[in-house]
Amino acid sequence: MTEIEIITKAIRKAEVNGLDTRFLYQFGEDPYYPMEIIFRHDFAKAFWKKEGNWKYHLMQAVLKRKPINYLKKFL
Amino acid sequence: MNSDLILLDSVKMAIDNNLYLDGQKVIDASANDGCLFLKPANSNTFQAVPIYQFLFSHNFCKAFFGTLVVCPLCGSDHVEIRDNDSTELDWECNDCKYDNSRAGSNLKLAYQWLYRMREMAASGDPISYLKGFI
């Protein structure tokens, strides 16, 4: 799975869990910048809603060289 | 102090401490309207950089926050390391008073940049977080 596929699926999951995705308009026609999304608290809360403890997961993600890969196992 | 200024001051501090981007030393930076531009040593032009991608990179955090070891509980660098015969490090934090050997745990010291990077992620507002360090 490419980074763009991971972030697209992650956004979809977060959206199903109630994330307001209007902030994505700021990226316009540009591709998503994964880190600009992953480290938003509203995204993290929605993405890890079912798993709980979103802050813990965010902390784990930030320690990785490629935080996006941490998201992959929750898709 | 607006966020462009905080960002720029932070990046310039990191540049003073040897900041690298894609293996190249960064020699200059500018920030405008929420966008960050960096100039690597091998280039005559500034490159636009996604801000969070940059702020949460290990290179930036190491250069900006430093590579000292700190207490993993309170983040203080006032840590006293004691000699002992074991392979585990004995240490005591002079600020929160946690004593690793007395607590009988093997809690390890943390790198300052890792500790701060996690705090920055937890803050939800990385640029305001940086303000406390410039």
N, CA and C atoms of all chains as a GROMACS GRO file, in nm:
protein
  627
    1MET      N    1   0.084  -0.119   0.000
    1MET     CA    2   0.000   0.000   0.000
    1MET      C    3   0.089   0.125   0.000
    2THR      N    4   0.060   0.219  -0.089
    2THR     CA    5   0.141   0.341  -0.093
    2THR      C    6   0.097   0.436   0.019
    3GLU      N    7   0.179   0.538   0.042
    3GLU     CA    8   0.145   0.635   0.147
    3GLU      C    9   0.011   0.702   0.119
    4ILE      N   10  -0.011   0.733  -0.007
    4ILE     CA   11  -0.134   0.804  -0.042
    4ILE      C   12  -0.256   0.713  -0.022
    5GLU      N   13  -0.236   0.583  -0.048
    5GLU     CA   14  -0.346   0.488  -0.024
    5GLU      C   15  -0.373   0.475   0.126
    6ILE      N   16  -0.266   0.471   0.204
    6ILE     CA   17  -0.284   0.459   0.350
    6ILE      C   18  -0.357   0.581   0.404
    7ILE      N   19  -0.313   0.699   0.364
    7ILE     CA   20  -0.375   0.820   0.422
    7ILE      C   21  -0.519   0.835   0.372
    8THR      N   22  -0.544   0.794   0.246
    8THR     CA   23  -0.681   0.804   0.194
    8THR      C   24  -0.774   0.712   0.275
    9LYS      N   25  -0.728   0.589   0.300
    9LYS     CA   26  -0.810   0.495   0.378
    9LYS      C   27  -0.825   0.543   0.522
   10ALA      N   28  -0.716   0.600   0.575
   10ALA     CA   29  -0.720   0.649   0.713
   10ALA      C   30  -0.821   0.763   0.726
   11ILE      N   31  -0.822   0.851   0.629
   11ILE     CA   32  -0.917   0.963   0.633
   11ILE      C   33  -1.060   0.909   0.624
   12ARG      N   34  -1.078   0.809   0.540
   12ARG     CA   35  -1.213   0.751   0.526
   12ARG      C   36  -1.259   0.691   0.659
   13LYS      N   37  -1.168   0.620   0.724
   13LYS     CA   38  -1.203   0.559   0.853
   13LYS      C   39  -1.238   0.668   0.955
   14ALA      N   40  -1.156   0.773   0.959
   14ALA     CA   41  -1.180   0.880   1.055
   14ALA      C   42  -1.313   0.952   1.023
   15GLU      N   43  -1.340   0.965   0.895
   15GLU     CA   44  -1.464   1.034   0.854
   15GLU      C   45  -1.587   0.954   0.900
   16VAL      N   46  -1.580   0.822   0.883
   16VAL     CA   47  -1.690   0.736   0.930
   16VAL      C   48  -1.709   0.753   1.081
   17ASN      N   49  -1.596   0.778   1.151
   17ASN     CA   50  -1.603   0.796   1.297
   17ASN      C   51  -1.631   0.941   1.338
   18GLY      N   52  -1.669   1.022   1.240
   18GLY     CA   53  -1.715   1.157   1.275
   18GLY      C   54  -1.620   1.272   1.246
   19LEU      N   55  -1.507   1.247   1.178
   19LEU     CA   56  -1.414   1.356   1.149
   19LEU      C   57  -1.477   1.452   1.047
   20ASP      N   58  -1.472   1.580   1.078
   20ASP     CA   59  -1.515   1.682   0.983
   20ASP      C   60  -1.399   1.707   0.887
   21THR      N   61  -1.416   1.667   0.764
   21THR     CA   62  -1.303   1.669   0.669
   21THR      C   63  -1.293   1.800   0.590
   22ARG      N   64  -1.367   1.902   0.632
   22ARG     CA   65  -1.360   2.027   0.555
   22ARG      C   66  -1.220   2.088   0.555
   23PHE      N   67  -1.139   2.053   0.656
   23PHE     CA   68  -1.004   2.109   0.661
   23PHE      C   69  -0.919   2.065   0.541
   24LEU      N   70  -0.961   1.956   0.478
   24LEU     CA   71  -0.884   1.906   0.363
   24LEU      C   72  -0.886   2.003   0.245
   25TYR      N   73  -0.985   2.094   0.244
   25TYR     CA   74  -0.992   2.190   0.133
   25TYR      C   75  -0.866   2.277   0.126
   26GLN      N   76  -0.801   2.294   0.242
   26GLN     CA   77  -0.680   2.380   0.241
   26GLN      C   78  -0.572   2.325   0.149
   27PHE      N   79  -0.579   2.195   0.120
   27PHE     CA   80  -0.475   2.137   0.034
   27PHE      C   81  -0.504   2.158  -0.114
   28GLY      N   82  -0.624   2.203  -0.144
   28GLY     CA   83  -0.661   2.234  -0.282
   28GLY      C   84  -0.638   2.115  -0.374
   29GLU      N   85  -0.572   2.140  -0.482
   29GLU     CA   86  -0.545   2.035  -0.580
   29GLU      C   87  -0.418   1.956  -0.544
   30ASP      N   88  -0.346   2.004  -0.443
   30ASP     CA   89  -0.222   1.937  -0.406
   30ASP      C   90  -0.252   1.800  -0.348
   31PRO      N   91  -0.155   1.708  -0.356
   31PRO     CA   92  -0.175   1.581  -0.287
   31PRO      C   93  -0.177   1.607  -0.137
   32TYR      N   94  -0.238   1.516  -0.063
   32TYR     CA   95  -0.241   1.532   0.083
   32TYR      C   96  -0.099   1.529   0.136
   33TYR      N   97  -0.077   1.606   0.240
   33TYR     CA   98   0.049   1.594   0.314
   33TYR      C   99   0.017   1.512   0.438
   34PRO      N  100   0.056   1.385   0.440
   34PRO     CA  101   0.013   1.296   0.548
   34PRO      C  102   0.036   1.350   0.688
   35MET      N  103   0.157   1.407   0.710
   35MET     CA  104   0.188   1.452   0.847
   35MET      C  105   0.099   1.568   0.890
   36GLU      N  106   0.057   1.649   0.794
   36GLU     CA  107  -0.029   1.763   0.829
   36GLU      C  108  -0.166   1.713   0.878
   37ILE      N  109  -0.196   1.588   0.841
   37ILE     CA  110  -0.326   1.530   0.880
   37ILE      C  111  -0.312   1.445   1.006
   38ILE      N  112  -0.211   1.358   1.006
   38ILE     CA  113  -0.194   1.264   1.117
   38ILE      C  114  -0.186   1.334   1.252
   39PHE      N  115  -0.118   1.448   1.256
   39PHE     CA  116  -0.094   1.513   1.385
   39PHE      C  117  -0.201   1.612   1.427
   40ARG      N  118  -0.311   1.612   1.353
   40ARG     CA  119  -0.427   1.690   1.400
   40ARG      C  120  -0.498   1.608   1.507
   41HIS      N  121  -0.533   1.671   1.616
   41HIS     CA  122  -0.599   1.596   1.724
   41HIS      C  123  -0.738   1.548   1.684
   42ASP      N  124  -0.810   1.628   1.603
   42ASP     CA  125  -0.944   1.582   1.563
   42ASP      C  126  -0.934   1.458   1.475
   43PHE      N  127  -0.829   1.452   1.394
   43PHE     CA  128  -0.809   1.332   1.313
   43PHE      C  129  -0.777   1.212   1.403
   44ALA      N  130  -0.680   1.230   1.494
   44ALA     CA  131  -0.636   1.120   1.581
   44ALA      C  132  -0.752   1.066   1.665
   45LYS      N  133  -0.833   1.158   1.720
   45LYS     CA  134  -0.947   1.116   1.802
   45LYS      C  135  -1.044   1.030   1.721
   46ALA      N  136  -1.070   1.072   1.598
   46ALA     CA  137  -1.165   0.998   1.515
   46ALA      C  138  -1.104   0.868   1.464
   47PHE      N  139  -0.978   0.873   1.425
   47PHE     CA  140  -0.914   0.755   1.366
   47PHE      C  141  -0.903   0.641   1.468
   48TRP      N  142  -0.865   0.675   1.591
   48TRP     CA  143  -0.848   0.571   1.694
   48TRP      C  144  -0.968   0.565   1.788
   49LYS      N  145  -1.084   0.603   1.739
   49LYS     CA  146  -1.204   0.607   1.824
   49LYS      C  147  -1.235   0.469   1.881
   50LYS      N  148  -1.232   0.368   1.794
   50LYS     CA  149  -1.268   0.233   1.838
   50LYS      C  150  -1.162   0.174   1.931
   51GLU      N  151  -1.035   0.200   1.898
   51GLU     CA  152  -0.926   0.145   1.979
   51GLU      C  153  -0.914   0.216   2.114
   52GLY      N  154  -0.957   0.344   2.119
   52GLY     CA  155  -0.944   0.423   2.242
   52GLY      C  156  -0.802   0.471   2.261
   53ASN      N  157  -0.782   0.557   2.361
   53ASN     CA  158  -0.649   0.606   2.395
   53ASN      C  159  -0.576   0.666   2.275
   54TRP      N  160  -0.643   0.759   2.207
   54TRP     CA  161  -0.586   0.816   2.084
   54TRP      C  162  -0.453   0.887   2.109
   55LYS      N  163  -0.439   0.944   2.228
   55LYS     CA  164  -0.315   1.017   2.257
   55LYS      C  165  -0.196   0.922   2.264
   56TYR      N  166  -0.222   0.805   2.322
   56TYR     CA  167  -0.115   0.705   2.328
   56TYR      C  168  -0.071   0.667   2.186
   57HIS      N  169  -0.167   0.644   2.100
   57HIS     CA  170  -0.133   0.605   1.962
   57HIS      C  171  -0.061   0.717   1.887
   58LEU      N  172  -0.104   0.839   1.914
   58LEU     CA  173  -0.038   0.953   1.850
   58LEU      C  174   0.109   0.961   1.895
   59MET      N  175   0.130   0.936   2.024
   59MET     CA  176   0.267   0.936   2.078
   59MET      C  177   0.352   0.827   2.015
   60GLN      N  178   0.289   0.711   1.995
   60GLN     CA  179   0.362   0.601   1.932
   60GLN      C  180   0.395   0.636   1.788
   61ALA      N  181   0.299   0.697   1.717
   61ALA     CA  182   0.318   0.730   1.576
   61ALA      C  183   0.432   0.830   1.559
   62VAL      N  184   0.438   0.928   1.650
   62VAL     CA  185   0.536   1.035   1.632
   62VAL      C  186   0.679   0.984   1.649
   63LEU      N  187   0.694   0.872   1.722
   63LEU     CA  188   0.828   0.819   1.742
   63LEU      C  189   0.882   0.747   1.620
   64LYS      N  190   0.795   0.712   1.529
   64LYS     CA  191   0.839   0.637   1.410
   64LYS      C  192   0.899   0.731   1.306
   65ARG      N  193   0.998   0.679   1.235
   65ARG     CA  194   1.054   0.760   1.126
   65ARG      C  195   0.947   0.787   1.020
   66LYS      N  196   0.860   0.689   0.997
   66LYS     CA  197   0.750   0.707   0.903
   66LYS      C  198   0.620   0.683   0.978
   67PRO      N  199   0.569   0.786   1.044
   67PRO     CA  200   0.448   0.769   1.127
   67PRO      C  201   0.331   0.709   1.050
   68ILE      N  202   0.326   0.732   0.922
   68ILE     CA  203   0.213   0.682   0.843
   68ILE      C  204   0.207   0.529   0.847
   69ASN      N  205   0.323   0.465   0.856
   69ASN     CA  206   0.323   0.319   0.862
   69ASN      C  207   0.258   0.266   0.990
   70TYR      N  208   0.261   0.348   1.096
   70TYR     CA  209   0.198   0.308   1.221
   70TYR      C  210   0.046   0.300   1.203
   71LEU      N  211  -0.006   0.387   1.116
   71LEU     CA  212  -0.151   0.390   1.093
   71LEU      C  213  -0.200   0.265   1.021
   72LYS      N  214  -0.110   0.210   0.940
   72LYS     CA  215  -0.147   0.100   0.850
   72LYS      C  216  -0.213  -0.016   0.924
   73LYS      N  217  -0.160  -0.049   1.042
   73LYS     CA  218  -0.213  -0.166   1.113
   73LYS      C  219  -0.352  -0.143   1.172
   74PHE      N  220  -0.400  -0.020   1.169
   74PHE     CA  221  -0.533   0.008   1.224
   74PHE      C  222  -0.639   0.025   1.115
   75LEU      N  223  -0.598  -0.001   0.990
   75LEU     CA  224  -0.694   0.016   0.880
   75LEU      C  225  -0.780  -0.107   0.862
   76MET      N  226   0.369   3.779   1.890
   76MET     CA  227   0.459   3.712   1.795
   76MET      C  228   0.374   3.622   1.704
   77ASN      N  229   0.376   3.647   1.573
   77ASN     CA  230   0.290   3.564   1.488
   77ASN      C  231   0.356   3.430   1.455
   78SER      N  232   0.277   3.340   1.399
   78SER     CA  233   0.327   3.203   1.383
   78SER      C  234   0.440   3.194   1.280
   79ASP      N  235   0.440   3.280   1.179
   79ASP     CA  236   0.552   3.278   1.084
   79ASP      C  237   0.684   3.310   1.154
   80LEU      N  238   0.676   3.406   1.244
   80LEU     CA  239   0.796   3.450   1.315
   80LEU      C  240   0.846   3.341   1.410
   81ILE      N  241   0.752   3.275   1.478
   81ILE     CA  242   0.790   3.166   1.570
   81ILE      C  243   0.856   3.054   1.490
   82LEU      N  244   0.793   3.022   1.377
   82LEU     CA  245   0.845   2.915   1.292
   82LEU      C  246   0.986   2.949   1.243
   83LEU      N  247   1.001   3.071   1.195
   83LEU     CA  248   1.130   3.113   1.141
   83LEU      C  249   1.238   3.115   1.248
   84ASP      N  250   1.208   3.170   1.363
   84ASP     CA  251   1.306   3.173   1.472
   84ASP      C  252   1.345   3.031   1.514
   85SER      N  253   1.246   2.943   1.518
   85SER     CA  254   1.274   2.804   1.556
   85SER      C  255   1.365   2.736   1.455
   86VAL      N  256   1.334   2.755   1.328
   86VAL     CA  257   1.415   2.690   1.224
   86VAL      C  258   1.555   2.748   1.224
   87LYS      N  259   1.566   2.879   1.246
   87LYS     CA  260   1.701   2.939   1.247
   87LYS      C  261   1.783   2.887   1.365
   88MET      N  262   1.716   2.862   1.478
   88MET     CA  263   1.787   2.802   1.592
   88MET      C  264   1.836   2.663   1.554
   89ALA      N  265   1.751   2.588   1.484
   89ALA     CA  266   1.790   2.452   1.443
   89ALA      C  267   1.905   2.460   1.341
   90ILE      N  268   1.900   2.559   1.252
   90ILE     CA  269   2.009   2.575   1.153
   90ILE      C  270   2.142   2.600   1.226
   91ASP      N  271   2.138   2.680   1.331
   91ASP     CA  272   2.260   2.707   1.408
   91ASP      C  273   2.316   2.580   1.473
   92ASN      N  274   2.229   2.482   1.493
   92ASN     CA  275   2.273   2.355   1.554
   92ASN      C  276   2.290   2.244   1.451
   93ASN      N  277   2.315   2.281   1.327
   93ASN     CA  278   2.336   2.185   1.217
   93ASN      C  279   2.210   2.108   1.182
   94LEU      N  280   2.129   2.170   1.104
   94LEU     CA  281   2.004   2.109   1.057
   94LEU      C  282   2.026   2.050   0.918
   95TYR      N  283   1.977   1.929   0.898
   95TYR     CA  284   1.991   1.862   0.769
   95TYR      C  285   1.854   1.833   0.708
   96LEU      N  286   1.848   1.842   0.576
   96LEU     CA  287   1.725   1.808   0.504
   96LEU      C  288   1.767   1.719   0.387
   97ASP      N  289   1.716   1.598   0.383
   97ASP     CA  290   1.752   1.502   0.277
   97ASP      C  291   1.905   1.491   0.262
   98GLY      N  292   1.974   1.486   0.374
   98GLY     CA  293   2.119   1.467   0.370
   98GLY      C  294   2.200   1.593   0.345
   99GLN      N  295   2.134   1.704   0.318
   99GLN     CA  296   2.204   1.829   0.291
   99GLN      C  297   2.188   1.924   0.408
  100LYS      N  298   2.296   1.995   0.439
  100LYS     CA  299   2.288   2.093   0.547
  100LYS      C  300   2.199   2.209   0.502
  101VAL      N  301   2.112   2.252   0.590
  101VAL     CA  302   2.025   2.367   0.559
  101VAL      C  303   2.098   2.494   0.600
  102ILE      N  304   2.100   2.594   0.508
  102ILE     CA  305   2.177   2.715   0.540
  102ILE      C  306   2.090   2.840   0.557
  103ASP      N  307   1.965   2.832   0.514
  103ASP     CA  308   1.879   2.950   0.532
  103ASP      C  309   1.732   2.906   0.530
  104ALA      N  310   1.646   2.993   0.579
  104ALA     CA  311   1.503   2.961   0.584
  104ALA      C  312   1.421   3.089   0.572
  105SER      N  313   1.300   3.072   0.524
  105SER     CA  314   1.206   3.184   0.530
  105SER      C  315   1.067   3.127   0.554
  106ALA      N  316   0.982   3.210   0.610
  106ALA     CA  317   0.844   3.166   0.637
  106ALA      C  318   0.750   3.279   0.598
  107ASN      N  319   0.644   3.240   0.530
  107ASN     CA  320   0.550   3.342   0.484
  107ASN      C  321   0.410   3.284   0.475
  108ASP      N  322   0.317   3.347   0.544
  108ASP     CA  323   0.177   3.310   0.532
  108ASP      C  324   0.154   3.161   0.562
  109GLY      N  325   0.221   3.111   0.664
  109GLY     CA  326   0.203   2.971   0.704
  109GLY      C  327   0.278   2.872   0.620
  110CYS      N  328   0.364   2.920   0.529
  110CYS     CA  329   0.445   2.828   0.447
  110CYS      C  330   0.592   2.843   0.487
  111LEU      N  331   0.661   2.730   0.481
  111LEU     CA  332   0.802   2.730   0.520
  111LEU      C  333   0.888   2.697   0.400
  112PHE      N  334   0.999   2.771   0.386
  112PHE     CA  335   1.091   2.749   0.274
  112PHE      C  336   1.232   2.732   0.330
  113LEU      N  337   1.300   2.628   0.283
  113LEU     CA  338   1.436   2.602   0.331
  113LEU      C  339   1.533   2.603   0.214
  114LYS      N  340   1.656   2.648   0.243
  114LYS     CA  341   1.759   2.651   0.139
  114LYS      C  342   1.872   2.558   0.179
  115PRO      N  343   1.887   2.444   0.110
  115PRO     CA  344   1.998   2.353   0.139
  115PRO      C  345   2.129   2.407   0.082
  116ALA      N  346   2.239   2.359   0.136
  116ALA     CA  347   2.371   2.411   0.096
  116ALA      C  348   2.401   2.388  -0.052
  117ASN      N  349   2.344   2.284  -0.109
  117ASN     CA  350   2.376   2.252  -0.248
  117ASN      C  351   2.280   2.317  -0.348
  118SER      N  352   2.202   2.414  -0.303
  118SER     CA  353   2.102   2.471  -0.392
  118SER      C  354   2.103   2.624  -0.382
  119ASN      N  355   2.065   2.687  -0.492
  119ASN     CA  356   2.057   2.834  -0.491
  119ASN      C  357   1.916   2.882  -0.461
  120THR      N  358   1.824   2.786  -0.452
  120THR     CA  359   1.684   2.825  -0.435
  120THR      C  360   1.626   2.769  -0.305
  121PHE      N  361   1.519   2.831  -0.261
  121PHE     CA  362   1.448   2.784  -0.143
  121PHE      C  363   1.348   2.676  -0.186
  122GLN      N  364   1.333   2.574  -0.103
  122GLN     CA  365   1.234   2.469  -0.130
  122GLN      C  366   1.118   2.481  -0.032
  123ALA      N  367   0.996   2.468  -0.083
  123ALA     CA  368   0.880   2.468   0.006
  123ALA      C  369   0.876   2.335   0.081
  124VAL      N  370   0.848   2.341   0.210
  124VAL     CA  371   0.846   2.220   0.294
  124VAL      C  372   0.714   2.214   0.370
  125PRO      N  373   0.643   2.100   0.364
  125PRO     CA  374   0.521   2.088   0.446
  125PRO      C  375   0.557   2.102   0.595
  126ILE      N  376   0.490   2.192   0.662
  126ILE     CA  377   0.534   2.231   0.798
  126ILE      C  378   0.536   2.115   0.898
  127TYR      N  379   0.425   2.042   0.908
  127TYR     CA  380   0.423   1.935   1.009
  127TYR      C  381   0.522   1.824   0.975
  128GLN      N  382   0.532   1.796   0.846
  128GLN     CA  383   0.627   1.692   0.804
  128GLN      C  384   0.767   1.730   0.849
  129PHE      N  385   0.795   1.859   0.843
  129PHE     CA  386   0.926   1.908   0.883
  129PHE      C  387   0.940   1.913   1.036
  130LEU      N  388   0.840   1.970   1.104
  130LEU     CA  389   0.851   1.987   1.249
  130LEU      C  390   0.858   1.854   1.323
  131PHE      N  391   0.793   1.750   1.267
  131PHE     CA  392   0.796   1.620   1.333
  131PHE      C  393   0.905   1.528   1.275
  132SER      N  394   0.997   1.587   1.198
  132SER     CA  395   1.107   1.504   1.148
  132SER      C  396   1.212   1.492   1.258
  133HIS      N  397   1.280   1.378   1.259
  133HIS     CA  398   1.381   1.356   1.361
  133HIS      C  399   1.495   1.457   1.347
  134ASN      N  400   1.528   1.493   1.222
  134ASN     CA  401   1.638   1.588   1.201
  134ASN      C  402   1.608   1.723   1.266
  135PHE      N  403   1.488   1.774   1.244
  135PHE     CA  404   1.455   1.903   1.303
  135PHE      C  405   1.454   1.893   1.456
  136CYS      N  406   1.388   1.792   1.508
  136CYS     CA  407   1.375   1.780   1.654
  136CYS      C  408   1.510   1.764   1.723
  137LYS      N  409   1.600   1.688   1.660
  137LYS     CA  410   1.733   1.672   1.720
  137LYS      C  411   1.806   1.807   1.723
  138ALA      N  412   1.799   1.879   1.611
  138ALA     CA  413   1.872   2.006   1.602
  138ALA      C  414   1.808   2.112   1.692
  139PHE      N  415   1.676   2.112   1.702
  139PHE     CA  416   1.609   2.218   1.777
  139PHE      C  417   1.606   2.189   1.927
  140PHE      N  418   1.568   2.068   1.964
  140PHE     CA  419   1.551   2.037   2.107
  140PHE      C  420   1.678   1.986   2.172
  141GLY      N  421   1.769   1.932   2.092
  141GLY     CA  422   1.895   1.885   2.148
  141GLY      C  423   1.893   1.738   2.181
  142THR      N  424   2.012   1.685   2.201
  142THR     CA  425   2.026   1.540   2.217
  142THR      C  426   2.069   1.500   2.359
  143LEU      N  427   2.051   1.592   2.453
  143LEU     CA  428   2.079   1.555   2.593
  143LEU      C  429   1.984   1.446   2.638
  144VAL      N  430   2.018   1.380   2.749
  144VAL     CA  431   1.921   1.288   2.807
  144VAL      C  432   1.845   1.361   2.917
  145VAL      N  433   1.719   1.324   2.931
  145VAL     CA  434   1.634   1.390   3.030
  145VAL      C  435   1.556   1.286   3.111
  146CYS      N  436   1.497   1.333   3.220
  146CYS     CA  437   1.410   1.247   3.300
  146CYS      C  438   1.287   1.212   3.214
  147PRO      N  439   1.253   1.084   3.201
  147PRO     CA  440   1.140   1.047   3.117
  147PRO      C  441   1.005   1.084   3.178
  148LEU      N  442   1.006   1.121   3.307
  148LEU     CA  443   0.880   1.155   3.374
  148LEU      C  444   0.846   1.303   3.364
  149CYS      N  445   0.948   1.390   3.384
  149CYS     CA  446   0.916   1.533   3.384
  149CYS      C  447   0.990   1.610   3.275
  150GLY      N  448   1.084   1.547   3.204
  150GLY     CA  449   1.153   1.613   3.093
  150GLY      C  450   1.269   1.701   3.137
  151SER      N  451   1.300   1.702   3.265
  151SER     CA  452   1.410   1.787   3.313
  151SER      C  453   1.545   1.728   3.272
  152ASP      N  454   1.640   1.819   3.241
  152ASP     CA  455   1.775   1.768   3.212
  152ASP      C  456   1.865   1.777   3.336
  153HIS      N  457   1.805   1.810   3.449
  153HIS     CA  458   1.882   1.811   3.575
  153HIS      C  459   1.882   1.670   3.633
  154VAL      N  460   1.953   1.586   3.564
  154VAL     CA  461   1.955   1.445   3.602
  154VAL      C  462   2.095   1.409   3.648
  155GLU      N  463   2.100   1.342   3.761
  155GLU     CA  464   2.230   1.302   3.815
  155GLU      C  465   2.249   1.153   3.786
  156ILE      N  466   2.356   1.123   3.718
  156ILE     CA  467   2.383   0.981   3.687
  156ILE      C  468   2.493   0.933   3.780
  157ARG      N  469   2.468   0.819   3.846
  157ARG     CA  470   2.564   0.768   3.943
  157ARG      C  471   2.635   0.644   3.890
  158ASP      N  472   2.758   0.630   3.933
  158ASP     CA  473   2.833   0.508   3.898
  158ASP      C  474   2.778   0.392   3.978
  159ASN      N  475   2.771   0.278   3.918
  159ASN     CA  476   2.737   0.158   3.995
  159ASN      C  477   2.800   0.036   3.927
  160ASP      N  478   2.783  -0.078   3.989
  160ASP     CA  479   2.851  -0.197   3.935
  160ASP      C  480   2.766  -0.268   3.830
  161SER      N  481   2.640  -0.229   3.822
  161SER     CA  482   2.553  -0.303   3.730
  161SER      C  483   2.555  -0.239   3.591
  162THR      N  484   2.496  -0.308   3.496
  162THR     CA  485   2.492  -0.254   3.360
  162THR      C  486   2.378  -0.153   3.346
  163GLU      N  487   2.282  -0.158   3.443
  163GLU     CA  488   2.172  -0.061   3.439
  163GLU      C  489   2.220   0.074   3.493
  164LEU      N  490   2.170   0.180   3.435
  164LEU     CA  491   2.210   0.314   3.477
  164LEU      C  492   2.133   0.356   3.602
  165ASP      N  493   2.205   0.405   3.703
  165ASP     CA  494   2.141   0.461   3.821
  165ASP      C  495   2.130   0.611   3.801
  166TRP      N  496   2.011   0.663   3.817
  166TRP     CA  497   1.998   0.809   3.799
  166TRP      C  498   1.890   0.864   3.889
  167GLU      N  499   1.902   0.994   3.917
  167GLU     CA  500   1.802   1.061   3.997
  167GLU      C  501   1.772   1.197   3.935
  168CYS      N  502   1.644   1.232   3.930
  168CYS     CA  503   1.606   1.362   3.874
  168CYS      C  504   1.605   1.465   3.986
  169ASN      N  505   1.681   1.572   3.967
  169ASN     CA  506   1.688   1.676   4.072
  169ASN      C  507   1.562   1.762   4.075
  170ASP      N  508   1.478   1.753   3.972
  170ASP     CA  509   1.355   1.834   3.972
  170ASP      C  510   1.236   1.757   4.028
  171CYS      N  511   1.204   1.641   3.969
  171CYS     CA  512   1.086   1.569   4.020
  171CYS      C  513   1.124   1.469   4.129
  172LYS      N  514   1.256   1.457   4.155
  172LYS     CA  515   1.308   1.374   4.265
  172LYS      C  516   1.289   1.224   4.244
  173TYR      N  517   1.259   1.186   4.123
  173TYR     CA  518   1.247   1.041   4.098
  173TYR      C  519   1.387   0.979   4.106
  174ASP      N  520   1.398   0.874   4.184
  174ASP     CA  521   1.526   0.806   4.199
  174ASP      C  522   1.511   0.665   4.142
  175ASN      N  523   1.580   0.643   4.034
  175ASN     CA  524   1.563   0.518   3.961
  175ASN      C  525   1.600   0.395   4.043
  176SER      N  526   1.708   0.404   4.119
  176SER     CA  527   1.751   0.286   4.195
  176SER      C  528   1.660   0.263   4.315
  177ARG      N  529   1.617   0.372   4.379
  177ARG     CA  530   1.530   0.358   4.496
  177ARG      C  531   1.393   0.303   4.453
  178ALA      N  532   1.348   0.346   4.337
  178ALA     CA  533   1.217   0.299   4.290
  178ALA      C  534   1.224   0.154   4.244
  179GLY      N  535   1.347   0.103   4.231
  179GLY     CA  536   1.364  -0.037   4.191
  179GLY      C  537   1.314  -0.065   4.050
  180SER      N  538   1.313   0.037   3.967
  180SER     CA  539   1.264   0.014   3.830
  180SER      C  540   1.381   0.029   3.733
  181ASN      N  541   1.358  -0.012   3.611
  181ASN     CA  542   1.463   0.010   3.511
  181ASN      C  543   1.416   0.112   3.408
  182LEU      N  544   1.344   0.212   3.459
  182LEU     CA  545   1.298   0.320   3.372
  182LEU      C  546   1.421   0.390   3.313
  183LYS      N  547   1.421   0.403   3.182
  183LYS     CA  548   1.541   0.456   3.117
  183LYS      C  549   1.528   0.605   3.090
  184LEU      N  550   1.643   0.672   3.091
  184LEU     CA  551   1.644   0.813   3.055
  184LEU      C  552   1.600   0.829   2.910
  185ALA      N  553   1.544   0.945   2.878
  185ALA     CA  554   1.494   0.966   2.742
  185ALA      C  555   1.580   1.072   2.673
  186TYR      N  556   1.584   1.066   2.543
  186TYR     CA  557   1.649   1.176   2.471
  186TYR      C  558   1.555   1.296   2.473
  187GLN      N  559   1.616   1.412   2.496
  187GLN     CA  560   1.537   1.534   2.504
  187GLN      C  561   1.451   1.556   2.379
  188TRP      N  562   1.509   1.535   2.262
  188TRP     CA  563   1.435   1.564   2.139
  188TRP      C  564   1.316   1.470   2.123
  189LEU      N  565   1.332   1.344   2.169
  189LEU     CA  566   1.219   1.250   2.159
  189LEU      C  567   1.109   1.288   2.257
  190TYR      N  568   1.152   1.324   2.377
  190TYR     CA  569   1.055   1.364   2.481
  190TYR      C  570   0.976   1.485   2.434
  191ARG      N  571   1.048   1.585   2.381
  191ARG     CA  572   0.981   1.709   2.336
  191ARG      C  573   0.896   1.685   2.212
  192MET      N  574   0.941   1.600   2.124
  192MET     CA  575   0.864   1.572   2.002
  192MET      C  576   0.730   1.510   2.038
  193ARG      N  577   0.730   1.422   2.137
  193ARG     CA  578   0.604   1.361   2.182
  193ARG      C  579   0.515   1.466   2.247
  194GLU      N  580   0.577   1.551   2.328
  194GLU     CA  581   0.498   1.657   2.392
  194GLU      C  582   0.438   1.750   2.287
  195MET      N  583   0.518   1.778   2.183
  195MET     CA  584   0.471   1.868   2.077
  195MET      C  585   0.350   1.806   2.005
  196ALA      N  586   0.356   1.675   1.983
  196ALA     CA  587   0.242   1.608   1.919
  196ALA      C  588   0.121   1.612   2.012
  197ALA      N  589   0.144   1.594   2.141
  197ALA     CA  590   0.033   1.592   2.237
  197ALA      C  591  -0.028   1.731   2.254
  198SER      N  592   0.051   1.835   2.226
  198SER     CA  593   0.001   1.972   2.249
  198SER      C  594  -0.108   2.010   2.150
  199GLY      N  595  -0.105   1.954   2.030
  199GLY     CA  596  -0.206   1.986   1.930
  199GLY      C  597  -0.178   2.117   1.857
  200ASP      N  598  -0.080   2.192   1.903
  200ASP     CA  599  -0.047   2.319   1.838
  200ASP      C  600   0.106   2.333   1.839
  201PRO      N  601   0.171   2.263   1.745
  201PRO     CA  602   0.318   2.257   1.748
  201PRO      C  603   0.386   2.392   1.746
  202ILE      N  604   0.331   2.486   1.671
  202ILE     CA  605   0.401   2.615   1.661
  202ILE      C  606   0.398   2.690   1.794
  203SER      N  607   0.283   2.686   1.862
  203SER     CA  608   0.277   2.749   1.995
  203SER      C  609   0.372   2.677   2.091
  204TYR      N  610   0.382   2.545   2.074
  204TYR     CA  611   0.471   2.468   2.161
  204TYR      C  612   0.616   2.515   2.143
  205LEU      N  613   0.655   2.538   2.017
  205LEU     CA  614   0.792   2.580   1.989
  205LEU      C  615   0.824   2.715   2.054
  206LYS      N  616   0.722   2.798   2.063
  206LYS     CA  617   0.740   2.932   2.118
  206LYS      C  618   0.806   2.930   2.256
  207GLY      N  619   0.776   2.827   2.333
  207GLY     CA  620   0.831   2.815   2.468
  207GLY      C  621   0.981   2.789   2.469
  208PHE      N  622   1.040   2.764   2.353
  208PHE     CA  623   1.182   2.727   2.350
  208PHE      C  624   1.268   2.829   2.276
  209ILE      N  625   1.204   2.938   2.228
  209ILE     CA  626   1.286   3.035   2.152
  209ILE      C  627   1.304   3.165   2.232
   0.00000   0.00000   0.00000
